[in-house]
Amino acid sequence: MVSNAAAEKADVQRDMKASRTSSRGDKSSAAAARAVDVEALHRRFVAREATIGVIGLGYVGLPLVGAILGSGFAVLGFDIDAEKVAQLNAGHSYIRHIPAATIAGWRRGGRFNAIADFTRLREVDAVLICVPTPLTRHREPDLAYVVGTTEAIAPKLRPGQLIVLESTTYPGTTREVMQPILERGGLKSGVDFFLAYSPEREDPGNTQFSTTKIPKVVGGDGPDALRLVTALYDQFVSGTIPVSSPETAEAVKLTENIFRAVNIALVNELKMVYAAMGIDVWEVIKAASTKPFGFMPFYPGPGLGGHCIPIDPFYLTWKAREYDISTRFIELAGEVNTRMPHYVVERLSGALNERFGKSVKGTRILLLGIAYKKNVDDIRESPAFKLMELIEARGASVAYHDPYVPEIPMSREHKEFAGRRSVALTPAALRDCDAALICTDHDEVDYHLVAECCPLLVDTRNACANAGIAAASIVKA
Ligand SMILES: NC(=O)c1ccc[n+]([C@@H]2O[C@H](COP(=O)([O-])OP(=O)(O)OC[C@H]3O[C@@H](n4cnc5c(N)ncnc54)[C@H](O)[C@@H]3O)[C@@H](O)[C@H]2O)c1
């Protein structure tokens, strides 16, 4: 990898050369004088000779780095978290489903460096941004990370760079929020640099669809940006789907996640209705799925979790207010899904009462799985925390077991649970609790042992039936 000073010098020489070449033509036009060689950049992407910068090395950014490296590009990975940067450069991983051996392989290959020094942004031909887009405390879009990153790029931006936002966000972010910041230094999008949006569709832990196998939607600010972003992504994903604008691409991502949020709310509602009628919703969904057209299965659960589905719909809801449009469908889905942990605790409470004549107060409850979905270590927005809060508010004590989360880390949202450790899943621990509650159905958990030892097993994922276990102690919720 070239040094900072050498890279800056090479960049400046390249900029000057481009400027001299273009000014040989129409000298009166300022735009022409700084015009960049789009064809040369396109060729560098197609020949995989470019250096690609990825900003934000988390659940999305890190697999993206792997995909880009896999197609032969050199990658500079940027993150403000110095600890993550140090770990990657040492060949370690901080994401469980990305093995350390993979990172060590990238480092050995000599084409990957992680850095916290943003001055080196000038070395890259394209910058792909994968920073968080959470909600504020008032449940409104929090673009602080996107804005912070754009402000870090702006002073380093040089002619001929492609900037792509991948973070999930509302339509308009790329051109209304990022573009003015990037243009502050005098460079123009579509002329001097190229701006695009391509939504991330990562599904962490999904072994069937890894980053390279998921087609990407791309939208550019102008035809050159679209052509360049398509050429770049075509090198490392199974296909690109160009759309007419960044706003359309932004809307595609929100539509995909809203579709999930609404359909999950629907099956959650059906679960409650059918349970009251003595009908098992999972059996219904399984049978309905045999219809070869017009039905797509979604599954109920203890509530929404993760960085996307509980959050992204509210990016659209917020933006829609600017147009005096209310998003009642989306808000209703949010309401139904938010009620789920309460419903699960009611089921637990009812079962303790009916079976043992106990109230929740004074019982010991073992929560199984606190990650937001199976076989991953991501606990963001996990409904497990709401369950813990509700159960403890009723006077019970809650322990948890999660093979992916040995200890609950400190977070702004769940300070009170930080430092709690996963208990071992021993017969003694299982017999010692009044009830176990399956929140997340990790494959590693021995559900046969759980069903055998626990006096009461509340199952929000149909994990026992899926493992072929039927026992009187199981209550679906
Ligand atoms: N996790 C998913 O399954 C998933 C799937 C699809 C889309 N997304 C979207 O992708 C985006 C990223 O999500 P994620 O799950 O990878 O988040 P993450 O928290 O795992 O990773 C984000 C990384 O960005 C870094 N970061 C924050 N601010 C930075 C800055 N100013 N400069 C450099 N680095 C910075 C953080 O240190 C962190 O390492 C979000 O918009 C999310 O909605 C996530």
The ligand as an SDF file (V2000), in Angstrom:
LIG
                    3D

 44 48  0  0  0  0  0  0  0  0999 V2000
  -27.1980   -5.2630    9.6840 N   0  0  0  0  0  0  0  0  0  0  0  0
  -27.9920   -5.5590    8.6940 C   0  0  0  0  0  0  0  0  0  0  0  0
  -28.4870   -6.6810    8.5980 O   0  0  0  0  0  0  0  0  0  0  0  0
  -28.3500   -4.5620    7.6120 C   0  0  0  0  0  0  0  0  0  0  0  0
  -28.9520   -5.0420    6.4450 C   0  0  0  0  0  0  0  0  0  0  0  0
  -29.2530   -4.1550    5.4330 C   0  0  0  0  0  0  0  0  0  0  0  0
  -28.9750   -2.8050    5.6110 C   0  0  0  0  0  0  0  0  0  0  0  0
  -28.4130   -2.3420    6.7570 N   0  0  0  0  0  0  0  0  0  0  0  0
  -28.1250   -0.9280    6.8490 C   0  0  0  0  0  0  0  0  0  0  0  0
  -26.7280   -0.7350    6.6620 O   0  0  0  0  0  0  0  0  0  0  0  0
  -26.2620    0.3350    7.4550 C   0  0  0  0  0  0  0  0  0  0  0  0
  -25.1410   -0.1220    8.3500 C   0  0  0  0  0  0  0  0  0  0  0  0
  -25.6280   -1.0980    9.2590 O   0  0  0  0  0  0  0  0  0  0  0  0
  -24.6920   -2.1090   10.0370 P   0  0  0  0  0  0  0  0  0  0  0  0
  -25.5980   -3.1550   10.5690 O   0  0  0  0  0  0  0  0  0  0  0  0
  -23.5230   -2.5110    9.2210 O   0  0  0  0  0  0  0  0  0  0  0  0
  -24.1710   -1.1540   11.2280 O   0  0  0  0  0  0  0  0  0  0  0  0
  -22.9560   -1.4760   12.2420 P   0  0  0  0  0  0  0  0  0  0  0  0
  -23.2440   -0.6680   13.4600 O   0  0  0  0  0  0  0  0  0  0  0  0
  -22.7340   -2.9400   12.3530 O   0  0  0  0  0  0  0  0  0  0  0  0
  -21.6950   -0.8780   11.5130 O   0  0  0  0  0  0  0  0  0  0  0  0
  -21.5040    0.4660   11.2800 C   0  0  0  0  0  0  0  0  0  0  0  0
  -20.0370    0.7850   11.4030 C   0  0  0  0  0  0  0  0  0  0  0  0
  -19.8640    2.1590   11.0620 O   0  0  0  0  0  0  0  0  0  0  0  0
  -18.9010    2.7070   11.9200 C   0  0  0  0  0  0  0  0  0  0  0  0
  -19.0680    4.1610   11.8870 N   0  0  0  0  0  0  0  0  0  0  0  0
  -20.0140    4.9060   12.4650 C   0  0  0  0  0  0  0  0  0  0  0  0
  -19.8410    6.1960   12.1480 N   0  0  0  0  0  0  0  0  0  0  0  0
  -18.7770    6.2630   11.3330 C   0  0  0  0  0  0  0  0  0  0  0  0
  -18.1130    7.3140   10.6680 C   0  0  0  0  0  0  0  0  0  0  0  0
  -18.5210    8.5910   10.7780 N   0  0  0  0  0  0  0  0  0  0  0  0
  -17.0500    7.0160    9.9260 N   0  0  0  0  0  0  0  0  0  0  0  0
  -16.6150    5.7270    9.8090 C   0  0  0  0  0  0  0  0  0  0  0  0
  -17.2060    4.6900   10.4080 N   0  0  0  0  0  0  0  0  0  0  0  0
  -18.2770    4.9600   11.1580 C   0  0  0  0  0  0  0  0  0  0  0  0
  -19.1510    2.0550   13.2540 C   0  0  0  0  0  0  0  0  0  0  0  0
  -18.0170    2.1290   14.1010 O   0  0  0  0  0  0  0  0  0  0  0  0
  -19.4820    0.6220   12.8150 C   0  0  0  0  0  0  0  0  0  0  0  0
  -18.3190   -0.1790   12.7580 O   0  0  0  0  0  0  0  0  0  0  0  0
  -27.4930    0.8580    8.1890 C   0  0  0  0  0  0  0  0  0  0  0  0
  -28.0620    1.9000    7.4470 O   0  0  0  0  0  0  0  0  0  0  0  0
  -28.4250   -0.3190    8.1830 C   0  0  0  0  0  0  0  0  0  0  0  0
  -29.7740    0.0720    8.2770 O   0  0  0  0  0  0  0  0  0  0  0  0
  -28.0740   -3.2090    7.7600 C   0  0  0  0  0  0  0  0  0  0  0  0
  1  2  1  0
  2  3  2  0
  2  4  1  0
  4  5  1  0
  4 44  2  0
  5  6  2  0
  6  7  1  0
  7  8  2  0
  8  9  1  0
  8 44  1  0
  9 10  1  0
  9 42  1  0
 10 11  1  0
 11 12  1  0
 11 40  1  0
 12 13  1  0
 13 14  1  0
 14 15  2  0
 14 16  1  0
 14 17  1  0
 17 18  1  0
 18 19  2  0
 18 20  1  0
 18 21  1  0
 21 22  1  0
 22 23  1  0
 23 24  1  0
 23 38  1  0
 24 25  1  0
 25 26  1  0
 25 36  1  0
 26 27  1  0
 26 35  1  0
 27 28  2  0
 28 29  1  0
 29 30  1  0
 29 35  2  0
 30 31  1  0
 30 32  2  0
 32 33  1  0
 33 34  2  0
 34 35  1  0
 36 37  1  0
 36 38  1  0
 38 39  1  0
 40 41  1  0
 40 42  1  0
 42 43  1  0
M  CHG  2   8   1  16  -1
M  END
$$$$
